[in-house]
Amino acid sequence: MTGKIRRAGRRAALQVLEKLNKRRARHAPAPDTTTVRIFLQHAYGMGGTIRTMLNLAGYLARERDVEIVSVVRAAEEPFFPIPPGVRVSFLDDRTGPGNWVSRLLSRFPSLLIPKQENIYHSVTLWTDLCLIRFLRSLRGGVMISTRPGFNLVTALFAPPDVMTIGQEHVALDVHSPEIVRLIKRRYGRLDAFVTLTNADLEHYTETLKADPPGRLLCIPNAVPYLAGDVSALEEKSVIAIGRLVRAKGFDRLVEAWEHVAAAHPDWVLRIYGGGTAKAESRLRTMIEDADLTGKVLLMGSSSAIGTELAKSSIYVVSSRYEGFGMTILEAMNKGVPVVSFDCPHGPREIITHEHDGLLVSSQRPQALAEAVCRLIEDRELRGRLGANALRTATRYDLDAIGARWDALLADLAGTPNLATAPDGVGR
């Protein structure tokens, strides 16, 4: 009985939403791309998506009114600097006590974000209400959402006079079948959907062929400005960057470093990135058990990663999969050659094997170690790959990538998508 009541309530709510959308569509103003809003989960947090979207926001703010909409606020101050001209607002602000309504609704789980989404446990019913209230308050402009949960909510609730752009920062094949099913149902309502790699573009094109968004295209991330000089490649230091999660494969990297340390005991591996206390403890135990204390260092998070890259001679990627591989470009931007597993999807689209880095086709830690040792032992090769890496990074300059976003927004301004039929929540 409860399920029937829930489904009936959902149908009624969708019928009301459809009527409201039809009414607004009749009075929709001309398309407006001078106002751009960008959804982020934690604008004041740290991570590749936050850094790259702040970078893009700074570019768009040169000629537009740009607002970062942080769905959740859990910190008083930003980890990364906010670009000039970019405003930041917060929907679910958790830095204060809140009112009795927010405290009550925050006790209940989200109904809008799928349970299979990584952020599910960090959003609540109050977050849902904040999202719906914000989206329905919009009048024109562009809304860019940056992860599946927000893409799905935006596709459903954004008014018809708002141009919607979904963006993905991990590969489609990483998502659960439940998420993919919702993607197939709702992404067709978006005016555009942007992937970071051509491989992912092909995957989405095939998956969404029955109901594609208005525009489906690939725009990679741009290299953000990083402090620090180009590396001289003389330090006996290898660096890795990423969250301490399984996807980044740091367990495989520690295993690989056993082989490197045996051959080159004077070289050090530094791993930069945050994670849970449990994840850090597990990795630290693995380092101690491998007798690599002092040879593999967990450095924690750093807001000056460009300076750290400039002091390294090799950048290593041990990931099981990558959405794009932003840190690869950051390393290249400092002239640091990259050794990477040839994992899906990003590394192979950035790195040209034997030209600006080394791609390791085998997923064995020893194979990764052999490639690292090759660069340690061949100074001439290290220098040549590093010089080419520096040239590769220029293709991802902010002005070059930003121009592609300018072209997309100009295209959207010419033919807006005013579809009005909403889809079902959670179906």
N, C-alpha and C positions, 0 to 999 in steps of 0.2 A: 504493500500500500504506500509506504514511504517513497519508493521508487517512482510510482505512478504520479504521486503528488509533485515530486521534484521535476519530472519530465513535463507535466502540465504547466508548472510554473515557468519552466524554461521556455516552452513554446509561447506562452503569453508574453513573457518579457521580450522575446525576439520579434513578435508581432508588433509590439509597441515601438521597438527600435526601428523596425522596417518603416513604419508610418512616419516616424520622426525623420528618418533619412530621406524619404521621398519628399517630404515637405521642404527640408533644407536644400535638396537637389534642385527643386524648382526655383529657388532664390539664390542659387550659388553664384558668388561673384567670379570675376575673371581670375584665372590661376595666378597665384602669388608665390614666387620663389625668392622673394627678398627677405622672407622670415623663415628661418630654419631651426627646428628643434631636434635634439638628439637624445634618445633614451639611453641611459647607462644604469646598470644596477647600483654601482657604488662610485660616484664621480670622485670621491675623496679617497678611494682605495688605491691599490697598486695592481698592475697587471698589464699585459700587452694590449688588450682591447681598450682599456682606459687611456693608455698613453697614445695609441694611434688615433683614437677618436678625438682626443683633445688636440692632437696635431692637425687633423682635418678641420676641426671647429675653428682653429686659429686662422687657417687659410680662408675658409668661407666667410669669416667675420671681416675680412678685408673690405668686402662690398655688400655684406648682408647683416641683418639682425640675427644673431645666433645665440641660442640658449641651450645649455646642457641641462637636461631634466634627469636628475638623479632619483631613481625610484626609491632608494633607501639611503638614509644618512646614518652612519654609525661612528663617524669621526668628526672632531671639531675643525680640523685643518686638513687641506688636501695634501696627499703624498707628492703628486706632481703639480708644478705651477700651472695655474689657469692662464691660458693665452690672453693677451690684450684684446678687449672688445667682446669677450665671451662671458655671458652671464650664466650663473649656475643657480638652479632652484631645486627644491627637495619635496618629494611627495610624502614619504613615510619617514619623518624625522625622529630618530630614536635617541638623539643626544639629550633630550629633556624628558620630563615625566609624562607629557601628553595629557589629554583630557580623559574623562571616564569612558567615552565612546571608543576612542582609539585603544585604550587599555583593555576594554572588554573584547573588541573584535580581534585584537592581536593575539588572543588566546586560541583562536580557531585557524585551521590551515587554509591556504588559498584554494579557491574553487576555479580560478582562471588559469593558473600556471599548472601544466601537467606534472604529475608526480614524478615522471621520468626526467624532468628538467633539473639540471644541476643546482639551480637556485631555489628549488621548491621549498626546501626547509628553511630558507632565509626570508620567505615572504609569507604573509598572513592574509586573513580575510580583510583586515584593515587596509593592507597594501592593495588588494583588489579594488576596494572602494575608492581609494586615492587614484588609482589608474583610470578607472571608469570616469570618475568626476573630472579628472584633468582632460582626458581625451574628448569628452563631450562638451567641454568648455571652449575648445579650440574653434577659431574662426579663420579659415584659410591657412595659408602657409604650407610648409613641408614638414613632415614628421619622419625622421629616420630612426628605426629601431634596430638593435644590435645583437639580439640573440633570439632563439626560437620562441621562447615564452612571450617576449615582448612583441615579436612579429605577429604571433597568433592573436594576441589581444588587440594590437593596433589594427590588424586586418578586420577584426570583428567590430570594434567600437569607434574607430575614427570616423568623424562625419564625412559626408561625400564631398565637401568643398575643401578637404585637407588632402594634399598629395602625400601618399605613403610610400616609403622606400624601406624595404627590409634588407638587412645585411647579415651575413653569416661569418663567424670567425673560427669555426671548426668545420670539418668536412661532414657532408651529409651522411656518409656511411657510419659515422660515429654515433648517430642518434638511434634511439630505440625504435622498434616498429610502431609503437604507439605515437611517438612524436612524428614520425614520417607520415603516418596516416592523417594526422591533423594538418601537417604541411600540405599534403595533397588536397585537402578540403578547403583550406583557407588562403593559401598564398596566391591563388588566382585573383583575389580581391585587391592585392597590392598593386600600386601603379608601377612599381619597379622592384626588382630584387637583384642584389649585388653580391657576387661571390668574390673571394680573394684570389682564387686560382682557376686556370682554364680547365683543369681536371674536374674540379667541383662544379664548374659551369656545365660541363658535359653531363655530369651526373644529375644535376637539377633539371636540365633540359629534358632528359629522358624521363625523369620522375614526374615532372609537371606538364608533360606534353598534352594531357587531356584538358588541363585548365591552367595555362601559364599566366604569370603576372603580365601587366602591360608591357614591361620591358624586362628582359633577363640578360644580364651582362656581367663581365668580370672587370673589376677595378682593384688592383692590388693596393696594399697599404703603402704609404709614403714613408721615407726615412725621416724621423724627427731629428731636430738639432740636438746634438750631444756634445757636452764639453769634452775637452781633451784633444791632444794632437793625434796625428796619424802615428801608428805604432812603428817603432824602429825594428821590431821583431827580434830583439836581442835578449829579452828577459826569458829566463827558463821557467815560463809560466804558461799554463793552458787554462782556459776559462770556459765555464758553462753557465748558462743562465736559464732560470725557469722555476715555476712553482714546484714544490716538493710533492709531486703527485706521480702516480704510476705512469701516466701518459708520457712524461718527460724521460722516463727510462734511466734515472740516475742509479738505480740498482745495477743495471747493465754497465753503466759507466764506471762505477766502483770496481766491478769485476774486471773490466777492461784495464783499469789503471794498475791492477796487480801485475799485468804483463809489462806495462809501460815502466812502472817503478823498478821492476827487476832489471830492465835494460838501461834505464836512465834514472838512477836514484836521486840525482840532483835536480830533477824537474818536479814542479808542484802543480797540482790541479786545484783550482778554486771554483767552487760552486756557489753562485749567487742566486738567491731566491728565498721566499718565505714559504711557510707551510704550517700545518698543525704541529703541536708539540709531539704528538705520537709519530707523525711522519718523520720529523727531524730525529727523534730518538731512535727510530728503526734504522735510518740511514747511518746515524753516527755509530750504532752498534755494529753495523755491517763493515764500516771503515775500520773499527777497532779489531774486529775478528779477522780482517784481512791483513792486519799489521801495517795499516796505511796511515796511522796517526801522524800528523805533521806533514804528510805527503798529499792527502786529500783534505781540503779545508772547507767547511761549511761557513760561508761568509754572511749569510742572512741577506736581507733586502738592502738595496742601495739605490739612492736617488741620483748618484753620480756614476752611473754605469759606463758612460763614455770614457771617463778618466780611467776606470778599471780596464776597459778593453784596450785602451792605448798603452797599458803596461803589460799586455799579454802578447804572445807570439802565435798562438793557435786558438781557434774557437772550435769547440766540439759539440755536436748535437747527437744525443743518444735516444731521441724520442721514438716512441712506438708509432705515433702519428702526429702530424702538425696541421693546423688549419691553414697556416701560411708560412710562418717562420720569421717573424719580425726581427728577432734577435740575430738571425743570420745576416740580414741587411745591415743591422747596426754594427756588427763586427766588420763586415766588408767596408762600411763607411769609415772605419779606422784603419783600413788596409790590412786587416787580419784574415789570413786564409782560414777556410772552414773545412773541417772534417765532419761529415754527417752520414748517419744511416740513410739509405735511400728509402725513406718511409713515406707513406701517403701523408699529405699531398704536396706540401709547399717546397721542401728542399730541392727537388729535381727541377722545379720551375724557376728557381733562383740560381742555383749552382750549375755551372757547366763543368763537368768532370775533367780534371787535369788542366783546366784553364784558370778558374778562380777559386777552386776548392777541390775536395775529393769526396765522391759519393761512394759509400760502402754498400754494395748490393747485398752481401750476406748480413743477416741480423745477429751474427755471433759476436759477443764482446771481444773475442780475440781478433776478429777481423777489424774491428774498430781500433783496437790497440795497435795493430800493424800499420794502419794508415797514419795514426798519430806519430808512431815511431819513425815512419818514413819522412815526415816533415821535420821532426826533431833532428834527424840525421842529415838532412839535405838542405842546407842553408840557402843554396841557390834556388831550389824549387820553392822553398817557403817564400822567398822574396818575389819570385815571378808570380806565384799565385796571389800573393798579397797585393801586388801592383795591379793585377787584372781585377781583383775583387774591388779595389777602389774605383775602377772605371765602371764596373757593373753597378755599383751603388748609385752612380749618377743617373741611371735610367729610372730610378725610383725617387728622384728629387721631388720635393713637395710641390713645386710649381708645375712639374710635368703631370703628376698624379692629380693635383687639384684641378688642372684644366679638363681632365676627363669628367670630374664631378660637375664642373661648370657646364660641360656639354650635355650631361644627363639632365641637369636642372633646366637648361634651356629647352631641351626636347620635351620635358614634362610640361613646361609652361605652354607649349603649343597645343597639346592634346591631353587634357586631364581625364582621368578615369572617374566617372561619377556613378559607378555601380552602386545600387542601393540595397540589394537583397542580402541580409546578414546570414551567417552560417550558425550552426548550433554550437553551444559551449560544451566542450568535452566529448563530442560525438566522434 
